[in-house]
Amino acid sequence: MSLFEFIIRLNLALLLGAAIGFERQWRQKSAGLRTNTLVSMGAAAFILLSVSLTGDSGDPSRVAGQIVTGIGFLGAGVIMKDGFNVQGLNTAATIWCSAAVGSLAGVGLFAESAVTAGAVMLAHLGLRPLGRKISRIPNTPAEDANGTFFYLFQIKCLDKVENHLRVMLLETIKSDNSLRLQSLKSRDNGNPQHSYVEAKVVSNGNRDSIMENLAGKLTLEYGVLEVSWEIQGQQNEQ
């Protein structure tokens, strides 16, 4: 392989990786312009190394297989678990695709690498609004009722009424066999006159109405300053 062809393939991988990374940088993702550019260029460089050392008798696909494995470890580094939610899967998949674009450029499949890069950007730009529309479609009542729901219930109150509110929480949970208390803790956040009660509740099925009723009752109690609840996660039955 001539030096000129080496430069052409490597620069193509750099440009296509930068094109993918530009959209990620614009969205303020953890793996942005530089990361995707380096992943694409690095994958191409490893392929070019194999081609340069072995020529026509070599098998670049063996190097490509090792690139896939290595990128898997890199992608795992951007995946984070936040409570019951997982973040970074889309970014990890983008890094994986950038490596594929670089590998295609490295073996000289210029058109194929450009098409792949375009498809990656189309997936990000075109499917994002579609995904949001799908997420806004309400589930059917049957789907809402199934699965396991994880609720986080938070109360800010005066310290002297904390025990009373804890009792109310426990009585509500015990009154419904589908509810289970996962944890119950309190803190003062540096102010001994106030208490912050936090309860994590697991339910078999959607129990939003119970949470809303309990929040309404607690709001009317003496000494309660703030009440909030949210669904932290959901595991649907398969």
TAPE-V616297 format. One record per pair of residues at least 12 apart in sequence whose C-alpha atoms are under 7 Angstrom apart, sorted by the first residue. I is the first residue (numbers start at 1). J is the second residue. D is the distance in Angstrom with one decimal. If there is no record, write none. Layout:
i = [I I]
j = [J J]
d = [D D]
This chain:
i = [1 9 9 9 10 10 10 10 12 13 13 13 13 13 13 14 14 14 16 16 17 17 17 17 18 18 18 20 20 20 21 21 21 21 31 36 36 39 39 39 40 40 40 40 41 43 43 43 43 44 44 44 44 45 47 47 47 47 47 47 48 48 64 71 75 75 76 78 79 83 84 84 85 101 101 101 144 145 145 146 146 146 146 147 147 147 147 147 147 148 148 148 148 148 148 148 149 149 149 149 149 149 149 149 149 150 150 150 150 150 150 150 151 151 151 151 151 151 151 152 152 152 152 152 152 152 153 153 153 153 153 153 154 154 154 154 154 154 155 155 155 155 155 155 156 156 156 156 156 156 156 157 157 157 157 157 157 157 158 158 158 158 158 159 159 159 161 162 178 178 179 179 179 179 180 180 180 181 181 181 182 182 182 183 183 184 184 184 185 185 185 186 215 215]
j = [52 105 106 108 41 44 45 106 105 40 41 44 101 102 105 37 40 41 114 117 36 37 40 98 33 36 37 36 117 121 33 34 36 37 91 95 98 95 98 99 98 99 101 102 102 67 99 102 103 102 103 105 106 106 60 63 64 103 106 107 106 107 103 96 92 95 92 92 92 232 232 233 233 113 116 117 206 205 206 205 206 236 237 204 205 234 235 236 237 202 203 204 205 234 235 236 202 203 204 205 206 231 233 234 235 201 202 203 231 232 233 234 200 201 202 229 230 231 232 199 200 201 229 230 231 232 198 199 200 228 229 230 197 198 199 227 228 229 196 197 198 226 227 228 195 196 197 224 225 226 227 194 195 196 223 224 225 226 193 194 195 223 224 193 194 195 223 195 203 204 201 202 203 204 201 202 203 200 201 202 200 201 202 199 200 198 199 200 197 198 199 198 227 228]
d = [6.1 5.5 5.6 6.5 6.2 6.2 6.7 6.7 6.4 5.6 5.2 6.4 6.8 4.7 5.6 5.5 6.3 5.1 6.8 6.2 5.3 4.2 5.2 5.9 5.7 6.4 4.7 6.8 6.7 6.1 3.8 6.8 5.0 6.4 6.5 6.0 6.0 6.9 6.3 5.6 5.0 4.7 6.2 4.1 5.7 6.6 5.4 5.2 5.3 4.6 4.8 6.2 4.2 6.8 6.0 6.4 6.8 6.3 5.4 6.5 5.6 7.0 6.8 6.1 4.3 6.5 6.9 6.3 6.9 7.0 6.2 5.1 6.4 5.0 6.3 6.2 5.9 4.6 5.0 4.8 7.0 6.5 6.5 6.2 5.3 6.9 5.4 4.1 5.0 7.0 5.8 4.9 5.6 5.6 5.1 6.4 5.8 5.2 6.5 6.3 6.4 7.0 6.1 4.6 6.6 5.9 4.7 6.6 5.8 5.4 5.2 6.2 5.7 5.0 6.2 7.0 5.7 4.6 5.6 5.9 4.7 6.4 5.5 5.4 6.3 6.4 5.7 5.1 6.3 6.1 4.4 6.8 5.7 4.6 6.4 5.8 5.3 6.1 5.6 5.0 6.5 5.7 4.6 6.6 5.9 4.6 6.5 6.2 5.3 4.9 6.4 5.7 5.4 6.5 5.5 4.3 5.0 6.8 6.0 4.5 5.9 5.1 6.5 5.2 4.8 5.1 6.3 6.7 5.4 5.2 6.7 5.8 4.5 6.8 5.7 5.1 6.2 6.2 4.7 6.3 5.3 5.4 6.5 5.7 5.2 5.8 4.4 6.5 5.9 5.4 6.6 6.0 6.2 7.0]
